[in-house]
Amino acid sequence: MARKCVSCGKKPVKGNAVSHSNRKTLRFFNPNLQKVNILLAGKKSKEYVCTKCLKAGKVVKAPFRA
């Protein structure tokens, strides 16, 4: 399952972990994704959303009882 922000499309990116001896190995930089209940097309849905989108108010969190 690919973890991706529903709002902005942010997903893990690849990079290098560089040791002291300058050896490079592959590593991933993962976005801070939270699984939250949001309103998507008028319906309640549990989706992955990055914390930047949550703080910016780009998604509408669903009420607890809907």
Biopython code that builds the backbone (N, CA, C, O; Angstrom):
import numpy as np
from Bio.PDB.StructureBuilder import StructureBuilder

atoms = [
    (1, "MET", "N", (0.845, -1.173, 0.000)),
    (1, "MET", "CA", (0.000, 0.000, 0.000)),
    (1, "MET", "C", (0.893, 1.240, 0.000)),
    (1, "MET", "O", (1.728, 1.412, 0.888)),
    (2, "ALA", "N", (0.713, 2.084, -0.982)),
    (2, "ALA", "CA", (1.489, 3.306, -1.069)),
    (2, "ALA", "C", (0.894, 4.349, -0.136)),
    (2, "ALA", "O", (-0.304, 4.627, -0.193)),
    (3, "ARG", "N", (1.734, 4.931, 0.729)),
    (3, "ARG", "CA", (1.258, 5.964, 1.643)),
    (3, "ARG", "C", (1.498, 7.320, 0.988)),
    (3, "ARG", "O", (2.628, 7.690, 0.670)),
    (4, "LYS", "N", (0.394, 8.052, 0.796)),
    (4, "LYS", "CA", (0.434, 9.297, 0.060)),
    (4, "LYS", "C", (-0.617, 10.224, 0.634)),
    (4, "LYS", "O", (-1.713, 9.780, 0.977)),
    (5, "CYS", "N", (-0.299, 11.514, 0.747)),
    (5, "CYS", "CA", (-1.254, 12.494, 1.263)),
    (5, "CYS", "C", (-2.382, 12.680, 0.245)),
    (5, "CYS", "O", (-2.131, 12.870, -0.945)),
    (6, "VAL", "N", (-3.620, 12.623, 0.726)),
    (6, "VAL", "CA", (-4.772, 12.773, -0.152)),
    (6, "VAL", "C", (-4.863, 14.201, -0.670)),
    (6, "VAL", "O", (-5.283, 14.420, -1.806)),
    (7, "SER", "N", (-4.479, 15.163, 0.138)),
    (7, "SER", "CA", (-4.629, 16.572, -0.209)),
    (7, "SER", "C", (-3.559, 17.050, -1.184)),
    (7, "SER", "O", (-3.887, 17.569, -2.251)),
    (8, "CYS", "N", (-2.275, 16.884, -0.833)),
    (8, "CYS", "CA", (-1.200, 17.464, -1.645)),
    (8, "CYS", "C", (-0.413, 16.441, -2.452)),
    (8, "CYS", "O", (0.376, 16.823, -3.316)),
    (9, "GLY", "N", (-0.606, 15.146, -2.191)),
    (9, "GLY", "CA", (0.097, 14.123, -2.954)),
    (9, "GLY", "C", (1.506, 13.848, -2.477)),
    (9, "GLY", "O", (2.284, 13.200, -3.176)),
    (10, "LYS", "N", (1.846, 14.341, -1.281)),
    (10, "LYS", "CA", (3.188, 14.129, -0.744)),
    (10, "LYS", "C", (3.391, 12.647, -0.462)),
    (10, "LYS", "O", (2.503, 11.986, 0.077)),
    (11, "LYS", "N", (4.580, 12.116, -0.834)),
    (11, "LYS", "CA", (4.878, 10.699, -0.644)),
    (11, "LYS", "C", (6.354, 10.548, -0.292)),
    (11, "LYS", "O", (7.092, 11.531, -0.361)),
    (12, "PRO", "N", (6.810, 9.353, 0.083)),
    (12, "PRO", "CA", (8.220, 9.171, 0.418)),
    (12, "PRO", "C", (9.132, 9.452, -0.771)),
    (12, "PRO", "O", (8.796, 9.143, -1.915)),
    (13, "VAL", "N", (10.299, 10.047, -0.480)),
    (13, "VAL", "CA", (11.304, 10.291, -1.509)),
    (13, "VAL", "C", (12.589, 9.562, -1.126)),
    (13, "VAL", "O", (12.861, 9.343, 0.054)),
    (14, "LYS", "N", (13.372, 9.191, -2.131)),
    (14, "LYS", "CA", (14.619, 8.462, -1.899)),
    (14, "LYS", "C", (15.782, 9.423, -1.766)),
    (14, "LYS", "O", (15.781, 10.520, -2.325)),
    (15, "GLY", "N", (16.765, 8.983, -1.016)),
    (15, "GLY", "CA", (17.984, 9.753, -0.862)),
    (15, "GLY", "C", (19.096, 8.825, -0.414)),
    (15, "GLY", "O", (18.928, 7.606, -0.394)),
    (16, "ASN", "N", (20.222, 9.401, -0.058)),
    (16, "ASN", "CA", (21.362, 8.617, 0.384)),
    (16, "ASN", "C", (21.655, 8.868, 1.850)),
    (16, "ASN", "O", (21.633, 10.009, 2.312)),
    (17, "ALA", "N", (21.933, 7.776, 2.594)),
    (17, "ALA", "CA", (22.494, 7.880, 3.926)),
    (17, "ALA", "C", (24.002, 7.835, 3.734)),
    (17, "ALA", "O", (24.537, 6.854, 3.217)),
    (18, "VAL", "N", (24.687, 8.892, 4.148)),
    (18, "VAL", "CA", (26.125, 9.000, 3.913)),
    (18, "VAL", "C", (26.856, 8.797, 5.234)),
    (18, "VAL", "O", (26.642, 9.540, 6.192)),
    (19, "SER", "N", (27.716, 7.788, 5.278)),
    (19, "SER", "CA", (28.469, 7.489, 6.491)),
    (19, "SER", "C", (29.687, 8.398, 6.608)),
    (19, "SER", "O", (29.969, 9.203, 5.721)),
    (20, "HIS", "N", (30.398, 8.252, 7.712)),
    (20, "HIS", "CA", (31.599, 9.062, 7.944)),
    (20, "HIS", "C", (32.670, 8.767, 6.888)),
    (20, "HIS", "O", (33.432, 9.657, 6.508)),
    (21, "SER", "N", (32.726, 7.516, 6.416)),
    (21, "SER", "CA", (33.703, 7.149, 5.383)),
    (21, "SER", "C", (33.183, 7.438, 3.970)),
    (21, "SER", "O", (33.780, 7.014, 2.980)),
    (22, "ASN", "N", (32.068, 8.161, 3.891)),
    (22, "ASN", "CA", (31.465, 8.608, 2.634)),
    (22, "ASN", "C", (30.874, 7.469, 1.801)),
    (22, "ASN", "O", (30.752, 7.591, 0.583)),
    (23, "ARG", "N", (30.507, 6.362, 2.454)),
    (23, "ARG", "CA", (29.770, 5.296, 1.758)),
    (23, "ARG", "C", (28.303, 5.699, 1.700)),
    (23, "ARG", "O", (27.762, 6.251, 2.658)),
    (24, "LYS", "N", (27.669, 5.418, 0.572)),
    (24, "LYS", "CA", (26.280, 5.836, 0.391)),
    (24, "LYS", "C", (25.367, 4.624, 0.280)),
    (24, "LYS", "O", (25.619, 3.716, -0.512)),
    (25, "THR", "N", (24.308, 4.616, 1.077)),
    (25, "THR", "CA", (23.292, 3.577, 1.007)),
    (25, "THR", "C", (21.931, 4.246, 0.867)),
    (25, "THR", "O", (21.727, 5.365, 1.338)),
    (26, "LEU", "N", (21.016, 3.561, 0.224)),
    (26, "LEU", "CA", (19.694, 4.113, -0.057)),
    (26, "LEU", "C", (18.868, 4.216, 1.213)),
    (26, "LEU", "O", (18.862, 3.301, 2.036)),
    (27, "ARG", "N", (18.174, 5.330, 1.367)),
    (27, "ARG", "CA", (17.251, 5.511, 2.482)),
    (27, "ARG", "C", (16.042, 6.276, 1.979)),
    (27, "ARG", "O", (16.062, 6.827, 0.878)),
    (28, "PHE", "N", (14.986, 6.311, 2.788)),
    (28, "PHE", "CA", (13.756, 7.005, 2.427)),
    (28, "PHE", "C", (13.479, 8.137, 3.401)),
    (28, "PHE", "O", (13.720, 8.009, 4.601)),
    (29, "PHE", "N", (12.973, 9.241, 2.878)),
    (29, "PHE", "CA", (12.497, 10.345, 3.695)),
    (29, "PHE", "C", (10.972, 10.281, 3.647)),
    (29, "PHE", "O", (10.367, 10.575, 2.616)),
    (30, "ASN", "N", (10.356, 9.896, 4.761)),
    (30, "ASN", "CA", (8.911, 9.714, 4.807)),
    (30, "ASN", "C", (8.222, 10.976, 5.317)),
    (30, "ASN", "O", (8.693, 11.586, 6.276)),
    (31, "PRO", "N", (7.101, 11.382, 4.684)),
    (31, "PRO", "CA", (6.352, 12.524, 5.197)),
    (31, "PRO", "C", (5.597, 12.116, 6.463)),
    (31, "PRO", "O", (5.332, 10.935, 6.687)),
    (32, "ASN", "N", (5.259, 13.099, 7.276)),
    (32, "ASN", "CA", (4.520, 12.845, 8.511)),
    (32, "ASN", "C", (3.043, 12.718, 8.170)),
    (32, "ASN", "O", (2.320, 13.713, 8.127)),
    (33, "LEU", "N", (2.598, 11.486, 7.927)),
    (33, "LEU", "CA", (1.210, 11.226, 7.547)),
    (33, "LEU", "C", (0.430, 10.700, 8.737)),
    (33, "LEU", "O", (0.925, 9.885, 9.515)),
    (34, "GLN", "N", (-0.805, 11.181, 8.864)),
    (34, "GLN", "CA", (-1.710, 10.734, 9.916)),
    (34, "GLN", "C", (-2.971, 10.211, 9.254)),
    (34, "GLN", "O", (-3.437, 10.779, 8.266)),
    (35, "LYS", "N", (-3.530, 9.129, 9.794)),
    (35, "LYS", "CA", (-4.775, 8.583, 9.267)),
    (35, "LYS", "C", (-5.920, 9.223, 10.036)),
    (35, "LYS", "O", (-6.111, 8.942, 11.220)),
    (36, "VAL", "N", (-6.684, 10.083, 9.367)),
    (36, "VAL", "CA", (-7.756, 10.835, 10.010)),
    (36, "VAL", "C", (-9.049, 10.694, 9.230)),
    (36, "VAL", "O", (-9.045, 10.410, 8.032)),
    (37, "ASN", "N", (-10.166, 10.899, 9.939)),
    (37, "ASN", "CA", (-11.475, 10.930, 9.301)),
    (37, "ASN", "C", (-11.676, 12.312, 8.695)),
    (37, "ASN", "O", (-11.630, 13.319, 9.402)),
    (38, "ILE", "N", (-11.902, 12.359, 7.374)),
    (38, "ILE", "CA", (-12.110, 13.630, 6.690)),
    (38, "ILE", "C", (-13.384, 13.542, 5.864)),
    (38, "ILE", "O", (-13.895, 12.456, 5.590)),
    (39, "LEU", "N", (-13.882, 14.706, 5.477)),
    (39, "LEU", "CA", (-15.020, 14.752, 4.567)),
    (39, "LEU", "C", (-14.479, 14.828, 3.155)),
    (39, "LEU", "O", (-13.831, 15.807, 2.786)),
    (40, "LEU", "N", (-14.741, 13.801, 2.363)),
    (40, "LEU", "CA", (-14.266, 13.721, 0.989)),
    (40, "LEU", "C", (-15.482, 13.542, 0.091)),
    (40, "LEU", "O", (-16.134, 12.498, 0.117)),
    (41, "ALA", "N", (-15.782, 14.553, -0.694)),
    (41, "ALA", "CA", (-16.963, 14.569, -1.579)),
    (41, "ALA", "C", (-18.242, 14.393, -0.779)),
    (41, "ALA", "O", (-19.170, 13.710, -1.213)),
    (42, "GLY", "N", (-18.284, 15.017, 0.399)),
    (42, "GLY", "CA", (-19.488, 14.974, 1.233)),
    (42, "GLY", "C", (-19.652, 13.722, 2.059)),
    (42, "GLY", "O", (-20.629, 13.607, 2.798)),
    (43, "LYS", "N", (-18.730, 12.776, 1.962)),
    (43, "LYS", "CA", (-18.819, 11.533, 2.714)),
    (43, "LYS", "C", (-17.640, 11.411, 3.666)),
    (43, "LYS", "O", (-16.549, 11.912, 3.394)),
    (44, "LYS", "N", (-17.876, 10.738, 4.787)),
    (44, "LYS", "CA", (-16.831, 10.521, 5.778)),
    (44, "LYS", "C", (-15.913, 9.412, 5.282)),
    (44, "LYS", "O", (-16.373, 8.348, 4.868)),
    (45, "SER", "N", (-14.594, 9.677, 5.329)),
    (45, "SER", "CA", (-13.621, 8.714, 4.830)),
    (45, "SER", "C", (-12.369, 8.791, 5.684)),
    (45, "SER", "O", (-11.953, 9.878, 6.083)),
    (46, "LYS", "N", (-11.763, 7.638, 5.969)),
    (46, "LYS", "CA", (-10.525, 7.589, 6.745)),
    (46, "LYS", "C", (-9.365, 7.515, 5.762)),
    (46, "LYS", "O", (-9.182, 6.506, 5.081)),
    (47, "GLU", "N", (-8.581, 8.592, 5.692)),
    (47, "GLU", "CA", (-7.509, 8.709, 4.703)),
    (47, "GLU", "C", (-6.227, 9.203, 5.366)),
    (47, "GLU", "O", (-6.243, 9.712, 6.486)),
    (48, "TYR", "N", (-5.103, 9.038, 4.641)),
    (48, "TYR", "CA", (-3.822, 9.570, 5.091)),
    (48, "TYR", "C", (-3.694, 11.027, 4.653)),
    (48, "TYR", "O", (-3.880, 11.358, 3.482)),
    (49, "VAL", "N", (-3.368, 11.899, 5.626)),
    (49, "VAL", "CA", (-3.182, 13.326, 5.359)),
    (49, "VAL", "C", (-1.909, 13.763, 6.067)),
    (49, "VAL", "O", (-1.678, 13.381, 7.214)),
    (50, "CYS", "N", (-1.069, 14.570, 5.389)),
    (50, "CYS", "CA", (0.156, 15.049, 6.034)),
    (50, "CYS", "C", (-0.196, 16.141, 7.047)),
    (50, "CYS", "O", (-1.222, 16.810, 6.927)),
    (51, "THR", "N", (0.662, 16.306, 8.031)),
    (51, "THR", "CA", (0.381, 17.236, 9.118)),
    (51, "THR", "C", (0.387, 18.686, 8.642)),
    (51, "THR", "O", (-0.295, 19.527, 9.227)),
    (52, "LYS", "N", (1.145, 18.991, 7.591)),
    (52, "LYS", "CA", (1.142, 20.356, 7.068)),
    (52, "LYS", "C", (-0.226, 20.721, 6.499)),
    (52, "LYS", "O", (-0.681, 21.852, 6.667)),
    (53, "CYS", "N", (-0.886, 19.778, 5.830)),
    (53, "CYS", "CA", (-2.223, 20.033, 5.296)),
    (53, "CYS", "C", (-3.242, 20.153, 6.427)),
    (53, "CYS", "O", (-4.175, 20.952, 6.338)),
    (54, "LEU", "N", (-3.071, 19.366, 7.491)),
    (54, "LEU", "CA", (-3.971, 19.456, 8.635)),
    (54, "LEU", "C", (-3.850, 20.814, 9.313)),
    (54, "LEU", "O", (-4.860, 21.437, 9.640)),
    (55, "LYS", "N", (-2.613, 21.279, 9.528)),
    (55, "LYS", "CA", (-2.405, 22.562, 10.192)),
    (55, "LYS", "C", (-2.878, 23.730, 9.336)),
    (55, "LYS", "O", (-3.381, 24.725, 9.857)),
    (56, "ALA", "N", (-2.715, 23.607, 8.019)),
    (56, "ALA", "CA", (-3.097, 24.687, 7.108)),
    (56, "ALA", "C", (-4.598, 24.723, 6.857)),
    (56, "ALA", "O", (-5.103, 25.695, 6.296)),
    (57, "GLY", "N", (-5.324, 23.674, 7.266)),
    (57, "GLY", "CA", (-6.769, 23.638, 7.065)),
    (57, "GLY", "C", (-7.166, 23.292, 5.643)),
    (57, "GLY", "O", (-8.239, 23.689, 5.188)),
    (58, "LYS", "N", (-6.321, 22.560, 4.933)),
    (58, "LYS", "CA", (-6.621, 22.192, 3.551)),
    (58, "LYS", "C", (-7.637, 21.061, 3.454)),
    (58, "LYS", "O", (-8.237, 20.856, 2.399)),
    (59, "VAL", "N", (-7.836, 20.327, 4.544)),
    (59, "VAL", "CA", (-8.842, 19.264, 4.577)),
    (59, "VAL", "C", (-9.808, 19.550, 5.723)),
    (59, "VAL", "O", (-9.442, 20.180, 6.715)),
    (60, "VAL", "N", (-11.046, 19.082, 5.574)),
    (60, "VAL", "CA", (-12.060, 19.268, 6.602)),
    (60, "VAL", "C", (-12.193, 17.970, 7.375)),
    (60, "VAL", "O", (-12.569, 16.941, 6.814)),
    (61, "LYS", "N", (-11.882, 18.017, 8.674)),
    (61, "LYS", "CA", (-12.025, 16.821, 9.497)),
    (61, "LYS", "C", (-13.508, 16.545, 9.699)),
    (61, "LYS", "O", (-14.305, 17.459, 9.913)),
    (62, "ALA", "N", (-13.861, 15.263, 9.627)),
    (62, "ALA", "CA", (-15.260, 14.865, 9.788)),
    (62, "ALA", "C", (-15.642, 14.940, 11.259)),
    (62, "ALA", "O", (-14.809, 14.680, 12.128)),
    (63, "PRO", "N", (-16.902, 15.294, 11.551)),
    (63, "PRO", "CA", (-17.332, 15.291, 12.941)),
    (63, "PRO", "C", (-17.291, 13.876, 13.512)),
    (63, "PRO", "O", (-17.338, 12.895, 12.770)),
    (64, "PHE", "N", (-17.204, 13.783, 14.839)),
    (64, "PHE", "CA", (-17.081, 12.491, 15.476)),
    (64, "PHE", "C", (-18.273, 11.589, 15.186)),
    (64, "PHE", "O", (-18.104, 10.404, 14.897)),
    (65, "ARG", "N", (-19.465, 12.142, 15.262)),
    (65, "ARG", "CA", (-20.688, 11.376, 14.939)),
    (65, "ARG", "C", (-21.313, 11.975, 13.702)),
    (65, "ARG", "O", (-21.917, 13.046, 13.760)),
    (66, "ALA", "N", (-21.170, 11.278, 12.565)),
    (66, "ALA", "CA", (-21.747, 11.796, 11.325)),
    (66, "ALA", "C", (-22.556, 10.719, 10.642)),
    (66, "ALA", "O", (-23.126, 10.957, 9.577)),
]
sb = StructureBuilder()
sb.init_structure("model")
sb.init_model(0)
sb.init_chain("A")
sb.init_seg("    ")
for serial, (resi, resn, name, xyz) in enumerate(atoms, 1):
    if name == "N":
        sb.init_residue(resn, " ", resi, " ")
    sb.init_atom(name, np.array(xyz, "f"), 0.0, 1.0, " ", f" {name:<3s}", serial, name[0])
structure = sb.get_structure()
